Amino acid sequence: MKIFDTLSVAEKNVDTVNPVRIYLCGVTVYDESHIGHARTIIVFDTLRRYLEAHGAKVNLVQNFTDVDDKIINRAKKENTSAESITTRYIQNYFSDFDRLNVKRADLYPKATEHISDMINLIKGLMDKGFAYASKNGVYFAVLKFKEYGKLSKKKTDELVSGARVEVDETKRDPLDFALWKFSDEEPSWDSPWGKGRPGWHIECSAMSLKYLGSNFEIHGGGRDLIFPHHENEIAQSESFSGINFAKIWMHVGMVTINGEKMSKSLGNTKSIDHVLKTWGPNIIRLFCLSGHYTKPIDYSEEILKETITKWRQVENCYYEMILSDDIQPTEGLDQAQETTQESMTEFESALDSDFNTPLALGAFFKLIKNINQLASSEKLTKKLANIFMPAFEQMTSILGLTVIQVTDQEKNQISDLINKRNTLRGQKKFQEADAIRKQIFDMNITLIDHKNKTLWMKQEKIGIEN
């Protein structure tokens, strides 16, 4: 499997011989998570699912930034503590992403629980001459790290000429960034240099080095983190360890809305809670995977409405398979095997080639279309369904999609109602038959009327349709 590495500007092989160690920059917990966060996390969740489906062991670490000026300002605004703010939004995070069917990371370290690790890292940087204390805090000396700018392809002389007037005149260079900020304002911690709190960049370096070590397989996040966050992480981590920080830097494109960048300042963000209530988890996952992960995608209601139609085809396909029978002769077993193998090969080849989820979805929906065509012509038997089902289940599992299941008791109840309806239709008692159809519909069941039989499917409730 190959992934595009932002650092080398080339596709690189993912080493799956040993555990695949992934560090994903998580959210700053001062507000609700939004669809932009969802896209990045869904991409990495799907990557993890694919690696694990092929037998790789994955160690995924995703942090929470729970000390930050935005958190402190929110706490002041609400006249409460920073801890109460972060506790609330961490709980909301898990609620949101559990509903999005995102597998939980192996570890969710919080910045506030790793202050001593950050202090030790800063001490090491100071001992090696890469950091210094000033009146306002401890800073990293950017020009001491000769490769600064290698991730973002920015040159230090251009950065200096474009730098804004700095508030802190005690820095030796305008490019230097804070490792520790002096402050008596809570939350704050004691350090060898004075009371204060860590800078943002040192948090991720300390936590990733602690749990994954140096030169781990994949460091990920949104493209907006390339500079300065990830650039600064590389500078301080490699200055400390003397070896490469990560093998692959994987960055996910932004979500725009009507072509504009989504931001809280513009008031155009869409919270995960909102999009879940409007569209549901499967539609959101399909949307987030519909464009190549390196490119931006635009949040469009037209595209999302089209995705509902596609999802109904998936539900239809699943229920056609589980309700199929072998009453009619089975034909085309070899063709079914060939179609299934072609779809799986196409699906996996797309994901192996820089995790091309749009092409993988194309292979998935091609299989869905073939199965539904067989079903509509009443040629889908149980034997054929048994050939198709493993590939269907493998693809939906990797994509994190879930069709609503029914119990055996529900199956029997629905079958009895359908038989009763068919009997009434045969007796031309259409008013009574329609009443049963409404009863079935109220159970979120949609009938699939074929020429010689009636099947059904249980559909996911999607808010926009109600």
C-alpha positions as CSV (number, residue, x, y, z in Angstrom):
1,M,0.0,0.0,0.0
2,K,1.2,3.5,-0.9
3,I,0.4,6.8,0.7
4,F,1.3,10.3,-0.5
5,D,3.9,11.8,1.8
6,T,3.7,15.5,2.1
7,L,7.4,15.7,3.2
8,S,8.9,13.9,0.2
9,V,6.1,14.9,-2.2
10,A,5.9,11.3,-3.4
11,E,4.0,8.1,-2.7
12,K,5.7,5.9,-0.1
13,N,5.0,2.3,0.9
14,V,3.4,1.8,4.3
15,D,5.4,-0.7,6.3
16,T,2.9,-3.3,7.6
17,V,5.5,-5.9,8.7
18,N,5.5,-4.4,12.2
19,P,2.6,-2.6,13.9
20,V,1.5,0.4,11.9
21,R,1.9,3.3,14.4
22,I,-0.3,6.3,13.5
23,Y,-0.5,9.6,15.4
24,L,-3.5,11.7,14.4
25,C,-3.7,15.3,15.6
26,G,-7.1,15.5,17.4
27,V,-9.4,18.4,18.2
28,T,-9.0,21.4,20.5
29,V,-11.9,20.8,22.9
30,Y,-13.4,24.3,23.3
31,D,-16.5,23.8,21.0
32,E,-18.5,21.3,19.0
33,S,-16.7,19.2,16.4
34,H,-17.7,19.9,12.8
35,I,-17.8,18.2,9.4
36,G,-14.2,19.3,8.7
37,H,-13.0,17.3,11.8
38,A,-15.3,14.4,10.7
39,R,-13.7,14.1,7.3
40,T,-10.2,13.8,8.6
41,I,-11.1,11.3,11.3
42,I,-13.3,9.2,9.0
43,V,-10.5,9.0,6.4
44,F,-8.1,7.7,9.1
45,D,-10.8,5.4,10.5
46,T,-11.2,3.9,7.1
47,L,-7.5,3.6,6.6
48,R,-7.2,1.8,9.9
49,R,-10.1,-0.5,9.0
50,Y,-8.5,-1.4,5.7
51,L,-5.1,-2.1,7.2
52,E,-6.7,-4.3,9.9
53,A,-8.8,-6.1,7.3
54,H,-5.5,-7.2,5.7
55,G,-4.0,-8.5,9.0
56,A,-1.9,-5.5,9.9
57,K,-1.8,-4.5,13.6
58,V,-2.5,-0.8,14.0
59,N,-1.7,1.4,17.0
60,L,-3.6,4.6,16.6
61,V,-3.0,7.5,19.0
62,Q,-5.2,10.6,18.7
63,N,-4.7,13.4,21.2
64,F,-7.0,16.0,22.8
65,T,-5.7,19.5,23.0
66,D,-7.2,20.4,26.4
67,V,-5.1,23.5,27.3
68,D,-5.3,26.4,24.9
69,D,-6.1,30.1,24.8
70,K,-9.4,29.3,23.1
71,I,-10.4,27.0,25.9
72,I,-9.4,29.6,28.5
73,N,-11.4,32.4,26.7
74,R,-14.5,30.1,26.5
75,A,-14.3,29.4,30.2
76,K,-14.1,33.1,31.0
77,K,-17.0,33.8,28.7
78,E,-19.1,31.2,30.5
79,N,-17.8,32.0,33.9
80,T,-16.6,28.5,34.5
81,S,-13.3,26.5,34.6
82,A,-11.3,25.3,31.7
83,E,-11.7,21.8,32.9
84,S,-15.5,21.9,32.8
85,I,-15.3,23.2,29.2
86,T,-12.9,20.4,28.1
87,T,-14.8,17.7,29.9
88,R,-18.0,18.7,28.2
89,Y,-16.6,18.8,24.7
90,I,-14.6,15.6,25.1
91,Q,-17.9,13.8,26.1
92,N,-19.6,15.4,23.1
93,Y,-16.7,14.3,20.8
94,F,-17.2,10.6,21.8
95,S,-20.9,10.9,21.4
96,D,-20.5,12.4,17.9
97,F,-17.9,10.0,16.6
98,D,-19.5,6.9,18.1
99,R,-22.6,7.7,16.1
100,L,-20.5,8.2,13.0
101,N,-19.3,4.5,13.5
102,V,-15.7,5.6,14.0
103,K,-13.7,2.9,15.9
104,R,-12.1,4.4,19.0
105,A,-8.4,5.0,18.9
106,D,-6.1,2.8,21.0
107,L,-5.3,5.9,23.1
108,Y,-6.6,9.4,23.6
109,P,-3.9,11.2,25.5
110,K,-4.7,14.7,26.9
111,A,-2.2,17.5,26.9
112,T,-2.9,18.3,30.5
113,E,-1.9,14.8,31.6
114,H,1.6,15.0,29.9
115,I,3.0,18.3,31.3
116,S,6.0,16.5,32.8
117,D,6.8,14.9,29.4
118,M,6.7,18.3,27.8
119,I,8.9,19.9,30.4
120,N,11.5,17.1,29.9
121,L,11.4,17.6,26.2
122,I,11.9,21.3,26.6
123,K,14.8,20.7,29.0
124,G,16.4,18.4,26.4
125,L,16.0,21.1,23.7
126,M,17.6,23.7,25.9
127,D,20.5,21.4,26.8
128,K,21.2,20.9,23.1
129,G,21.0,24.6,22.4
130,F,17.8,24.6,20.4
131,A,15.7,26.5,22.9
132,Y,16.2,29.5,25.2
133,A,14.3,31.3,28.0
134,S,13.1,34.9,27.6
135,K,11.1,37.3,29.7
136,N,7.8,35.8,28.5
137,G,8.6,32.1,28.1
138,V,10.8,29.5,26.5
139,Y,11.2,29.6,22.8
140,F,12.5,27.2,20.1
141,A,15.3,28.8,18.0
142,V,14.0,28.1,14.5
143,L,17.3,29.1,12.7
144,K,19.2,26.5,14.7
145,F,17.2,23.8,12.9
146,K,18.7,23.9,9.4
147,E,15.9,22.0,7.7
148,Y,13.1,24.2,8.9
149,G,10.5,24.6,6.2
150,K,11.1,21.1,4.7
151,L,7.5,20.0,5.2
152,S,5.7,23.1,4.1
153,K,8.3,24.0,1.5
154,K,8.6,27.5,3.0
155,K,12.0,29.2,3.1
156,T,13.1,30.9,6.4
157,D,14.2,34.1,4.7
158,E,10.8,34.5,3.0
159,L,9.1,33.7,6.3
160,V,11.2,36.4,8.1
161,S,10.4,39.0,5.5
162,G,6.7,38.2,5.7
163,A,6.5,38.0,9.5
164,R,4.2,40.3,11.3
165,V,5.4,42.7,14.0
166,E,5.8,40.5,17.1
167,V,4.1,41.4,20.3
168,D,6.9,39.6,22.2
169,E,10.1,41.6,21.5
170,T,12.1,39.4,23.9
171,K,12.3,36.7,21.2
172,R,15.7,36.4,19.5
173,D,14.0,35.9,16.1
174,P,10.5,36.6,14.9
175,L,10.2,33.0,13.6
176,D,10.9,31.5,17.1
177,F,7.8,29.8,18.6
178,A,6.8,29.2,22.2
179,L,7.5,26.0,23.9
180,W,6.4,27.3,27.3
181,K,4.4,30.5,28.1
182,F,4.8,32.2,31.4
183,S,1.4,32.8,33.1
184,D,-0.2,32.9,36.5
185,E,-3.6,32.5,35.0
186,E,-5.2,29.0,35.5
187,P,-4.7,26.4,34.2
188,S,-0.9,26.7,34.8
189,W,1.9,24.5,36.1
190,D,5.2,24.9,37.8
191,S,8.3,24.5,35.6
192,P,12.1,25.1,36.0
193,W,11.7,28.4,34.2
194,G,8.6,29.7,35.8
195,K,4.9,29.1,36.2
196,G,2.9,28.8,33.0
197,R,1.5,26.4,30.3
198,P,2.9,24.6,27.3
199,G,2.8,25.9,23.7
200,W,0.6,24.0,21.3
201,H,3.3,22.4,19.2
202,I,5.2,20.8,22.0
203,E,2.1,19.0,23.2
204,C,1.9,16.7,20.1
205,S,5.7,16.1,20.0
206,A,5.7,15.0,23.6
207,M,2.7,12.7,23.3
208,S,3.6,11.1,20.0
209,L,7.3,10.5,21.1
210,K,6.1,9.0,24.4
211,Y,3.6,6.5,22.9
212,L,4.9,5.8,19.4
213,G,8.6,6.6,19.6
214,S,10.6,8.3,16.8
215,N,10.3,7.4,13.1
216,F,6.7,6.0,13.5
217,E,4.8,5.0,10.3
218,I,2.2,7.8,9.8
219,H,1.6,11.2,11.2
220,G,-1.7,12.7,10.1
221,G,-4.1,15.6,10.3
222,G,-5.8,18.2,8.2
223,R,-3.9,20.2,5.6
224,D,-4.3,23.3,7.6
225,L,-1.9,21.8,10.2
226,I,1.1,21.5,7.8
227,F,2.2,25.0,8.8
228,P,3.0,26.0,11.4
229,H,1.9,23.1,13.6
230,H,3.5,20.1,11.9
231,E,6.5,22.0,10.7
232,N,7.2,23.0,14.3
233,E,6.6,19.5,15.5
234,I,9.3,18.2,13.1
235,A,11.8,20.9,14.1
236,Q,11.5,20.3,17.9
237,S,11.1,16.5,17.7
238,E,14.1,15.9,15.3
239,S,16.2,18.5,17.2
240,F,15.6,16.5,20.4
241,S,15.9,12.9,19.0
242,G,18.4,13.4,16.1
243,I,16.4,11.1,13.9
244,N,13.4,11.4,11.5
245,F,10.1,12.1,13.4
246,A,7.7,10.2,11.1
247,K,8.0,8.1,7.9
248,I,4.9,9.4,6.2
249,W,3.0,12.7,6.6
250,M,-0.6,12.2,5.5
251,H,-2.8,15.3,5.2
252,V,-6.5,15.5,4.5
253,G,-8.1,18.3,2.5
254,M,-10.5,20.8,3.9
255,V,-14.3,20.8,3.7
256,T,-15.6,23.9,2.1
257,I,-19.2,25.2,2.1
258,N,-20.5,26.7,-1.2
259,G,-16.8,27.0,-2.2
260,E,-15.8,29.0,0.9
261,K,-13.5,27.8,3.6
262,M,-15.5,26.6,6.6
263,S,-14.7,28.6,9.7
264,K,-16.3,29.7,12.9
265,S,-15.5,33.4,12.1
266,L,-17.6,33.1,8.9
267,G,-20.4,31.3,10.8
268,N,-20.7,28.6,8.2
269,T,-19.6,25.5,10.2
270,K,-21.8,22.5,10.3
271,S,-21.5,20.6,13.6
272,I,-21.4,16.8,13.5
273,D,-24.5,16.7,15.7
274,H,-26.3,18.8,13.1
275,V,-25.2,16.8,10.1
276,L,-26.0,13.5,11.8
277,K,-29.6,14.7,12.6
278,T,-29.9,15.9,9.0
279,W,-28.2,13.1,7.0
280,G,-27.3,10.2,9.3
281,P,-24.0,8.4,9.7
282,N,-23.8,6.5,6.4
283,I,-24.5,9.5,4.2
284,I,-21.8,11.5,6.1
285,R,-19.3,8.7,5.7
286,L,-20.0,8.3,2.0
287,F,-19.7,12.1,1.5
288,C,-16.4,12.3,3.4
289,L,-14.9,9.5,1.3
290,S,-16.4,10.7,-2.0
291,G,-13.3,12.9,-2.9
292,H,-9.6,12.0,-2.8
293,Y,-8.4,12.6,0.7
294,T,-5.7,15.1,-0.4
295,K,-8.2,17.4,-2.1
296,P,-10.9,19.7,-0.7
297,I,-14.5,18.7,-0.9
298,D,-17.5,21.0,-0.9
299,Y,-20.4,20.5,1.5
300,S,-23.3,20.5,-0.9
301,E,-26.9,19.5,-0.2
302,E,-27.4,18.4,-3.8
303,I,-24.5,15.9,-3.5
304,L,-25.8,14.7,-0.1
305,K,-29.3,14.2,-1.5
306,E,-27.9,12.1,-4.4
307,T,-26.0,10.1,-1.8
308,I,-29.3,9.2,-0.1
309,T,-30.4,7.6,-3.3
310,K,-27.1,5.6,-3.5
311,W,-27.5,4.5,0.1
312,R,-31.1,3.2,-0.6
313,Q,-29.6,1.1,-3.3
314,V,-27.2,-0.4,-0.7
315,E,-30.0,-1.2,1.7
316,N,-32.0,-2.7,-1.2
317,C,-29.1,-4.9,-2.2
318,Y,-28.6,-6.2,1.4
319,Y,-32.2,-7.1,1.9
320,E,-32.5,-8.7,-1.6
321,M,-29.6,-11.0,-0.6
322,I,-30.8,-11.9,2.9
323,L,-34.3,-12.6,1.7
324,S,-33.4,-14.5,-1.4
325,D,-34.4,-18.2,-1.9
326,D,-33.6,-21.1,-4.1
327,I,-37.1,-21.7,-5.4
328,Q,-36.1,-20.9,-9.0
329,P,-33.1,-22.6,-10.7
330,T,-29.7,-21.0,-10.0
331,E,-27.8,-19.8,-13.1
332,G,-24.6,-17.8,-13.4
333,L,-22.6,-19.1,-10.5
334,D,-19.3,-18.7,-12.4
335,Q,-20.3,-15.2,-13.5
336,A,-21.1,-14.2,-9.9
337,Q,-17.7,-15.5,-8.7
338,E,-16.0,-13.5,-11.5
339,T,-18.0,-10.3,-10.8
340,T,-17.2,-10.5,-7.1
341,Q,-13.5,-11.1,-7.6
342,E,-13.3,-8.2,-10.1
343,S,-15.1,-5.9,-7.7
344,M,-12.8,-6.8,-4.7
345,T,-9.7,-6.5,-6.8
346,E,-10.7,-3.1,-8.1
347,F,-11.7,-2.0,-4.6
348,E,-8.4,-3.0,-3.0
349,S,-6.3,-1.7,-5.9
350,A,-7.9,1.7,-5.4
351,L,-7.1,1.8,-1.7
352,D,-3.6,0.5,-2.2
353,S,-2.9,3.3,-4.7
354,D,-2.7,6.3,-2.3
355,F,-6.0,5.4,-0.6
356,N,-8.2,6.4,-3.5
357,T,-11.6,6.1,-1.8
358,P,-13.6,7.6,-4.8
359,L,-12.4,4.7,-7.0
360,A,-13.0,2.2,-4.2
361,L,-16.6,3.5,-3.9
362,G,-17.0,3.1,-7.6
363,A,-16.1,-0.6,-7.3
364,F,-18.4,-1.0,-4.4
365,F,-21.4,0.6,-6.2
366,K,-20.7,-1.4,-9.3
367,L,-21.1,-4.6,-7.3
368,I,-24.3,-3.2,-5.7
369,K,-25.7,-2.4,-9.2
370,N,-25.0,-5.9,-10.5
371,I,-26.7,-7.5,-7.5
372,N,-29.7,-5.2,-7.7
373,Q,-30.1,-5.9,-11.5
374,L,-30.1,-9.7,-10.8
375,A,-32.7,-9.1,-8.1
376,S,-35.0,-7.0,-10.2
377,S,-35.0,-9.6,-12.9
378,E,-35.8,-12.2,-10.2
379,K,-32.6,-14.2,-10.8
380,L,-30.9,-13.6,-7.4
381,T,-31.0,-16.9,-5.6
382,K,-29.6,-17.8,-2.2
383,K,-26.6,-19.5,-3.8
384,L,-25.8,-16.4,-5.7
385,A,-26.3,-14.2,-2.6
386,N,-23.9,-16.4,-0.7
387,I,-21.2,-15.7,-3.3
388,F,-21.8,-11.9,-3.2
389,M,-22.4,-11.4,0.6
390,P,-18.8,-11.8,1.8
391,A,-17.5,-9.1,-0.5
392,F,-20.4,-6.9,0.4
393,E,-19.7,-7.3,4.1
394,Q,-16.0,-6.8,3.6
395,M,-16.5,-3.5,1.7
396,T,-19.1,-2.1,4.0
397,S,-17.0,-3.0,7.1
398,I,-13.9,-1.2,5.6
399,L,-16.0,1.8,4.6
400,G,-17.6,1.8,8.1
401,L,-21.1,1.6,6.7
402,T,-23.9,-0.2,8.6
403,V,-27.2,-1.4,7.2
404,I,-30.0,-1.6,9.8
405,Q,-30.4,-5.2,10.9
406,V,-33.7,-7.0,11.9
407,T,-34.3,-9.7,14.4
408,D,-35.8,-13.1,13.5
409,Q,-39.0,-12.0,15.4
410,E,-39.2,-8.9,13.2
411,K,-38.6,-11.0,10.1
412,N,-41.5,-13.3,11.0
413,Q,-43.8,-10.4,11.9
414,I,-43.1,-8.6,8.6
415,S,-43.5,-11.8,6.5
416,D,-46.9,-12.5,8.1
417,L,-48.1,-9.0,7.3
418,I,-46.9,-9.2,3.7
419,N,-48.6,-12.6,3.2
420,K,-51.8,-11.2,4.7
421,R,-51.5,-8.2,2.3
422,N,-50.9,-10.4,-0.7
423,T,-54.0,-12.5,0.2
424,L,-56.1,-9.3,0.5
425,R,-54.8,-8.1,-2.9
426,G,-55.6,-11.4,-4.4
427,Q,-59.1,-11.0,-3.1
428,K,-59.2,-7.5,-4.5
429,K,-59.6,-6.0,-1.0
430,F,-57.3,-3.2,-1.9
431,Q,-58.4,-0.8,0.9
432,E,-57.5,-3.4,3.6
433,A,-54.3,-4.3,1.8
434,D,-53.3,-0.6,1.8
435,A,-53.9,-0.4,5.5
436,I,-51.5,-3.2,6.1
437,R,-49.0,-1.5,3.8
438,K,-49.2,1.6,6.0
439,Q,-48.7,-0.5,9.1
440,I,-45.6,-2.0,7.5
441,F,-44.4,1.5,6.4
442,D,-44.8,2.8,10.0
443,M,-42.2,0.1,11.0
444,N,-39.7,1.8,8.7
445,I,-40.1,-1.0,6.2
446,T,-40.3,-0.4,2.5
447,L,-41.8,-3.0,0.2
448,I,-40.1,-4.2,-2.9
449,D,-42.7,-5.5,-5.2
450,H,-41.4,-7.9,-7.8
451,K,-43.5,-9.5,-10.6
452,N,-43.9,-12.8,-8.7
453,K,-43.1,-11.8,-5.1
454,T,-42.9,-9.0,-2.6
455,L,-39.7,-8.5,-0.5
456,W,-38.9,-5.7,1.9
457,M,-36.1,-3.7,3.5
458,K,-35.8,-1.8,6.7
459,Q,-34.5,1.7,5.9
460,E,-32.4,4.1,8.0
461,K,-34.3,7.2,9.1
462,I,-32.8,10.2,7.5
463,G,-33.8,13.5,9.0
464,I,-34.0,15.5,5.8
465,E,-36.7,13.1,4.5
466,N,-38.9,13.5,7.5
